[in-house]
């Protein structure tokens, strides 16, 4: 039975799988390998995001925001102690959504890189 190469991504959720399947429609095998190589290096596993949120709550406020390239929010969390812990707790509850939004951005960037390399 055929198993999609997308299933090799650790901690992939059904929503992420569905999104990636739609986004990579039309890519040939070589492009798909290149996409997976780029995307797997950039994506954040939801369970890793949970760990970053816990560290952001107890040790370094805003760490989770720095990890997902939201530098301004990370600095704000850092100087306000996670918006008085409320923002850090909200991020802890919504860690899967934070990871999913970041991963969608990274999938889009990875696809753009693949398409740009084709134009050359």
C-alpha positions in Angstrom: 0.0 0.0 0.0 1.2 3.5 -0.9 2.2 5.6 2.1 2.6 9.4 1.6 6.0 10.8 2.3 4.2 13.5 4.4 3.5 10.8 7.0 7.3 10.8 7.8 7.0 14.2 9.5 7.0 13.6 13.3 3.8 14.6 15.1 1.9 15.5 12.0 -1.8 16.2 12.7 -4.6 15.3 10.3 -5.2 19.0 9.6 -1.6 19.6 8.7 -1.5 16.5 6.6 -4.7 17.6 4.7 -3.3 21.1 4.2 0.1 19.8 2.9 -1.6 17.3 0.6 -3.6 20.1 -1.0 -0.6 22.4 -1.1 1.8 19.9 -2.8 -0.7 18.7 -5.4 1.1 18.7 -8.7 4.6 18.4 -7.4 6.7 15.6 -9.0 8.7 13.2 -6.9 11.9 15.3 -7.0 10.1 18.4 -6.1 8.3 16.6 -3.2 11.6 15.4 -1.8 13.0 18.9 -2.0 9.9 20.4 -0.4 10.0 17.8 2.5 13.7 18.5 3.0 13.1 22.3 3.3 9.8 22.1 5.2 10.9 19.5 7.8 13.8 21.7 8.7 11.5 24.7 9.3 8.4 23.2 10.9 7.6 23.0 14.6 6.2 19.8 16.1 3.1 20.6 18.3 4.6 18.6 21.2 7.8 20.7 20.9 5.7 23.8 20.9 4.1 22.6 24.2 7.6 22.3 25.7 8.5 25.8 24.5 5.3 27.2 26.0 6.0 25.6 29.3 9.6 27.0 29.3 8.1 30.4 28.3 5.7 30.2 31.3 8.2 29.2 33.9 11.7 30.3 32.8 12.0 32.7 29.8 8.7 34.6 29.1 8.1 34.9 25.4 10.3 32.0 24.4 7.5 30.4 22.4 7.0 33.6 20.4 10.7 33.9 19.6 10.8 30.3 18.4 8.0 31.0 15.9 9.6 34.3 14.7 7.2 36.7 16.4 10.1 38.8 17.8 8.0 41.8 18.7 5.5 39.7 20.7 8.5 37.8 22.3 10.0 41.1 23.5 6.6 42.2 24.8 6.2 38.9 26.7 9.7 39.2 28.0 9.3 42.7 29.4 5.8 42.1 30.8 6.5 38.7 32.2 4.3 37.0 29.7 1.7 39.8 29.9 1.4 39.0 33.6 1.4 35.3 32.9 -2.0 35.5 31.1 -0.5 35.6 27.6 1.8 32.7 28.4 -1.1 30.6 29.8 -3.2 31.4 26.7 -0.3 30.3 24.5 0.1 27.1 26.6 -3.6 26.3 25.9 -3.3 27.2 22.2 0.1 25.6 21.5 -1.3 23.4 18.7 -2.8 26.4 17.0 0.5 28.3 17.3 2.4 25.4 15.7 -0.2 25.0 13.0 -0.2 28.6 12.0 3.6 28.7 11.9 3.8 25.5 10.0 1.4 26.8 7.3 3.6 29.8 6.8 6.6 27.6 6.5 4.9 25.3 4.0 4.0 28.3 1.9 7.6 29.6 2.1 9.0 26.1 1.2 6.7 25.8 -1.8 7.8 29.3 -3.0 11.4 28.2 -2.8 10.6 25.1 -4.8 8.8 27.1 -7.5 11.6 29.7 -7.6 14.2 27.1 -8.1 12.1 25.7 -11.1 12.2 29.1 -12.8 16.0 29.0 -13.1 
